[in-house]
Amino acid sequence: MKQISKYLCLLAAILIAACASAQHNPRVNTQYGALEGLYKSGLNVFLGVPYAQPPVGNLRWVEPQPLKGWQGVRQAKDYGPNPMQEDLYGDMAFNTKKMSEDCLYLNIWSPAKNFNEKLPVFIYFNGGGLTTGSGSEPRYDGAVLARKGIVTITANYREGIFGFFAHKDLSKESSYKGSGNYGYMDQAAAIKWVKDNIAAFGGDPNRITIMGESAGSRSVSAQMVSPLSKGNFAQAMGSSAAVVGSKVLTLKEAEKAGEELMKKIGCKSIKEMRAMDATELTKKAHMTSVPVVIDGHFMVEDPNETYAKGQQAQVPLLVGFNNCEFPMMWRLGGKAPTVENVKAAIAPTFGDKAGEVVNIFGINSDADVLKDGGNWLSSAMFVVYPTWKWSQMHRATCSQPVYRYLFTRARPDMRENKEAMLAGGTRESTKKAPRMPGAVHSADIEYEMGNLPTNRVYDWEPEDYAASNVFIDFFANFIKTGNPNGLGLPEWTPTNGQAVPPVMHIGVESGQQTDAQLEQRLKQYGEIFEATLK
């Protein structure tokens, strides 16, 4: 008995030592130096990993510069600062309170048991209109997808005036004689850093998938046409936005807008603007929208032309949007839901064609305004049409599979008296907000990333977790293989070569459907809308 006890004690000591060894904080060697991260819940987590020099001082409004190496072991245990931004969308949550121009950092969740496994890699770019947001937001946490065997990454980039300011003097000083698009170039630099270094974290540099929602999705569609990124990723995914089917500015137009913004801020030179405190500059600029700019470097032509010619990255694409991105009640802004008020609300865009657009979506009486037709019209004007066009153009000029989805699960009631805002934020309300008629803009993020518990605003129900599980499995399968299909999931057919594209409806009950009427409505809408851009 004593001998058995001795062996049991020895075995216990070995197991304890093995566990302690397995839980040592991980270290990796990158091209620039050694990093020490965290061993957390079975994952190797590296937070605040720099991928370019801090874009501060004279590097404000300069394309991202290559990272400089360091001596010794750099700690990667805390999120890097969030990009400079205003609070435009209510209580958008972050895992760090730090905010700085010095924001070019990655966060990496790796499930690798050793660092030679060549696992698939997933890079997620945050939404927020290219003016807000951060890879530190809890809803983008990469742990769930990492546990599916995927090296998962979030990447910060410059936003607002720091990321998307064009000016003739900036163009003169740059090597490519252009300006603007600095945030997009940051993303391209992050992708390149990952391709060059991810093998050290157990990832396969030849199996990189890039993805984003809203502004992040728009970014992915832009990276697909940029000479800075094509060839540095193998697959793409997008949710609810794209650079095609929207206004594109020439460099001269963007530079003129930059001159006007400089006057508004009260500066007379780029030198003065570079000397201004970052917080003050953010407030004075108050950028709430960002144009697509042909700068001759990141974007060399109208992206619509690139996709039409089939010169975009020829990669598998999974893309979709929500079934109620921007409810008509939001567009009416408190006005009565009447056909005349809808026409008035869309007249600034469509002018005398407003009535024709209303008819396309079957809004024939006041009773139709808040039904599906009204919500589709409002959502098409927001992000649905560009996203739809992106999938249409890519499937027409690419031999790789294109998968399209529609997310349908409306979020449950809120725990407190708040109302939803864009980009995932909320604001206080004097009464309980009504449940939305469908999945509104940004509502998909927590579901697709498996992070419902990180958002305590909503009273999540079992049906929400069921929809999330399906979403996660589809995404994980596509990231691993370029095909979302797998055991236990409904069959999902690519849209390529299909007269009416099959669309996977993801929700409490998921399944593939076709909707010829919606396809025709978006096509007719696009013909009228794009005429307004000329």
Secondary structure, DSSP 4 states (H G I P E B T S, - for coil): -HHHHHHHHHHHHHHHHHHHHHTSPPEEE-SS-EEE-EEETTEEEEEEEE-S----GGGTTSPPPPPPP-SSEEE-BSPPPBPS----SS----S---B-S---EEEEEE--SSS---EEEEEEE--STTTS--TT-GGG--HHHHTTT-EEEEE----HHHHS---HHHHHHSTTS----HHHHHHHHHHHHHHHHGGGGTEEEEEEEEEEETHHHHHHHHHTT-TTTTTS-SEEEEES--STTS-EEEHHHHHHHHHHHHHHHT-SSHHHHHHS-HHHHHHHH------EEE-SSS--S-HHHHHHHT-S----EEEEEETTSS-HHHHHTTS---HHHHHHHHHHHHGGGHHHHHHHTT--SGGGTTSHHHHHHHHIIIIIHHHHHHHHHHHHH-SS-EEEEEE-PPP--BSSSEEE-GGG-EEE-SSPPPPPSS--TTTTHHHHHT-GGG-TTB---HHHHHHHHHHHHHHHHHHHHS----TTS------TT-SS--EEEESSS-EEE--HHHHHHHHHHHHHHHHHT-
